[in-house]
Amino acid sequence: MKVLGISASPRLKGNSDLLLRQALAGAESAGAKIEYVRLAELKISPCIECNACYKTGRCVIEDDYQMLIQKVIDADRLIFATPIFFMAVSAQAKLFIDRCQCLWANKYVLKKPPITNDRPLGGRRAMVIAVGGSKSKKMFDSIRLTMKYFLDCLDMHYQANLFVNKIDTKGVIEAHLSAANEAYRLGRDLALPATPLSEKPFDVELI
């Protein structure tokens, strides 16, 4: 079981980043092989909407995207963590998500088989961690919608969300023991093959 964690926080050991590390620790406790990737350390350019991928299914821009997307394809599980900026994912997250337009083209324009590496549909699963400073729950709506369509392109079942609000100052999540415990539990459950597929993403909201 390969579990890939992608941190979209611009801050090293920011709040969403720390929860991601807890979730990966939970996955590792279930026997998974884990890997952590921080988007802020990679060179990923924005999509230029050239639509070349509509013919090839591949992105023509050569940078760290190719390396990362291969890790995503090879993963059995994905844990994607982002802070919430202006009611949406971080800029680092959006750069990577937009570049996955080539996967959308591969699936819906070129009608190629799903990216499953011969694993059954539903065998690849993902969870999302999002942390925001606002007291409003509405910020989670855009995260749900963006991640729904992003994970569809990745042919990954959207299993669970961990959403935490009213968290802003760097590192304060460390005092939020219930958030750390839930991240660990959700990461562990995600990595367990016996965990049943959820019909829709299972939400844990700590507000």
C-alpha positions in Angstrom: 0.0 0.0 0.0 1.6 3.3 -1.2 0.2 6.4 0.4 1.3 9.8 -1.0 0.9 13.0 1.0 0.9 16.3 -0.8 1.3 19.5 1.2 0.0 22.6 -0.5 1.0 24.9 2.4 3.5 27.7 1.5 4.6 27.4 5.2 6.9 24.6 6.2 5.1 23.0 9.3 2.1 25.2 8.8 -1.2 24.0 10.2 -2.4 21.9 7.3 1.1 20.6 6.8 1.3 19.4 10.4 -2.1 17.6 10.1 -0.9 15.9 6.9 2.1 14.6 8.8 -0.2 13.2 11.4 -2.4 11.5 8.7 0.7 10.0 7.1 1.8 8.7 10.5 -1.6 7.0 10.8 -1.3 5.4 7.4 2.2 4.2 8.3 0.8 2.6 11.5 -1.5 0.6 9.3 1.5 -0.8 7.4 1.5 1.5 4.4 4.6 2.8 2.7 4.3 6.6 3.0 5.8 9.5 1.0 5.6 13.2 1.7 5.8 15.9 -1.0 5.7 19.7 -0.4 4.5 21.7 -3.5 6.4 24.8 -2.4 9.6 23.0 -3.0 8.8 22.1 -6.5 8.9 24.0 -9.8 5.4 23.7 -11.3 4.4 26.3 -13.9 0.8 27.4 -14.5 -1.3 25.8 -17.2 -1.0 27.9 -20.4 -4.2 26.5 -22.0 -2.5 25.5 -25.2 -4.8 22.5 -25.4 -2.0 20.3 -26.8 -3.0 17.7 -24.3 -6.3 17.3 -26.2 -4.3 15.5 -28.8 -1.7 13.7 -26.8 -3.1 13.4 -23.2 0.2 14.9 -22.0 1.3 18.3 -20.8 3.9 19.9 -23.0 5.5 22.0 -20.2 8.5 20.2 -18.7 9.0 20.8 -15.0 8.4 19.0 -11.7 4.8 18.3 -12.6 5.8 15.2 -14.6 7.6 13.7 -11.6 4.8 14.5 -9.2 2.0 13.2 -11.4 3.8 9.9 -11.8 4.0 9.6 -8.0 0.2 10.3 -7.9 -0.5 7.6 -10.5 1.7 5.1 -8.7 0.0 5.8 -5.3 -2.8 3.6 -3.9 -3.9 6.4 -1.6 -3.6 10.2 -1.7 -3.8 12.6 1.2 -4.0 16.2 -0.1 -3.6 19.0 2.5 -4.2 22.7 1.8 -4.7 25.9 3.8 -7.7 28.0 2.7 -7.0 31.3 1.1 -9.9 33.5 0.0 -12.3 30.6 0.4 -10.3 28.4 -2.0 -7.2 26.2 -2.1 -3.7 27.7 -1.9 -1.9 29.0 -5.0 0.5 26.1 -4.8 -2.4 23.7 -4.9 -4.2 25.4 -7.8 -1.0 25.4 -9.9 -0.8 21.6 -9.6 -4.5 21.0 -10.0 -4.8 23.1 -13.2 -1.9 21.2 -14.8 -3.9 18.1 -14.4 -6.1 19.3 -17.3 -4.1 16.9 -19.4 -5.6 14.0 -17.3 -9.1 15.4 -17.9 -8.3 15.5 -21.6 -7.0 12.0 -21.5 -10.2 10.7 -19.9 -12.9 12.8 -21.4 -11.5 13.9 -24.8 -9.3 11.0 -25.8 -11.5 8.5 -23.9 -8.5 6.5 -22.7 -8.8 3.9 -19.9 -8.7 5.1 -16.3 -5.4 5.7 -14.5 -5.6 2.6 -12.2 -2.4 0.6 -13.0 -4.7 -2.4 -13.4 -6.2 -1.8 -9.9 -10.0 -1.9 -9.7 -12.0 1.3 -9.7 -12.5 2.3 -6.1 -9.2 0.7 -5.2 -7.5 4.1 -5.3 -8.8 6.4 -2.6 -8.1 9.9 -1.4 -8.7 12.2 1.6 -8.5 16.0 1.9 -7.3 18.1 4.8 -8.2 21.8 4.7 -7.5 24.4 7.4 -8.8 28.0 7.4 -8.7 31.0 9.6 -12.3 32.1 9.0 -15.1 31.1 11.3 -17.4 30.5 8.3 -18.1 26.9 7.2 -18.8 28.2 3.6 -15.0 28.1 2.8 -15.2 24.3 2.8 -17.8 24.3 0.0 -15.3 25.4 -2.6 -12.8 22.9 -1.4 -15.3 20.0 -1.8 -16.1 21.1 -5.3 -12.6 21.6 -6.5 -11.4 18.3 -5.0 -14.3 16.4 -6.3 -13.4 17.2 -9.9 -9.7 17.0 -9.4 -9.9 13.5 -7.9 -12.3 12.4 -10.7 -9.5 13.2 -13.2 -7.1 11.1 -11.0 -9.6 8.2 -11.0 -9.5 8.2 -7.2 -12.4 7.6 -4.9 -13.0 10.7 -2.7 -13.2 9.0 0.7 -13.0 11.6 3.4 -12.4 15.2 4.5 -10.9 16.8 7.6 -11.9 20.4 7.8 -10.8 22.7 10.6 -11.7 26.4 10.9 -10.6 29.3 13.1 -7.0 28.2 12.8 -4.6 30.8 11.5 -1.3 31.5 13.3 1.4 29.1 12.3 1.7 26.0 14.5 -1.4 26.6 16.7 -2.9 23.4 15.4 -0.4 21.6 17.7 -2.6 22.5 20.6 -5.7 21.2 18.8 -5.5 17.6 20.0 -8.8 16.5 18.5 -7.6 17.6 15.0 -4.3 15.7 15.4 -6.2 12.6 16.6 -8.7 12.8 13.7 -5.9 13.2 11.2 -4.1 10.2 12.5 -7.3 8.1 12.6 -8.5 9.1 9.1 -5.0 8.4 7.6 -4.9 5.0 9.3 -8.4 4.1 8.1 -7.6 5.3 4.5 -4.7 2.9 4.4 -6.6 -0.1 5.6 -7.9 -2.2 2.7 -10.8 -3.4 4.7 -12.2 0.1 5.2 -15.4 0.2 3.1 -15.9 2.8 0.3 -18.0 5.7 1.4 -20.9 6.6 -0.9 -19.8 10.3 -0.6 -16.9 11.9 1.2 -17.1 11.4 4.9 -16.7 14.7 6.6 -15.0 15.5 9.9 -15.5 19.2 10.6 -13.9 20.6 13.7 -15.4 24.1 14.1 
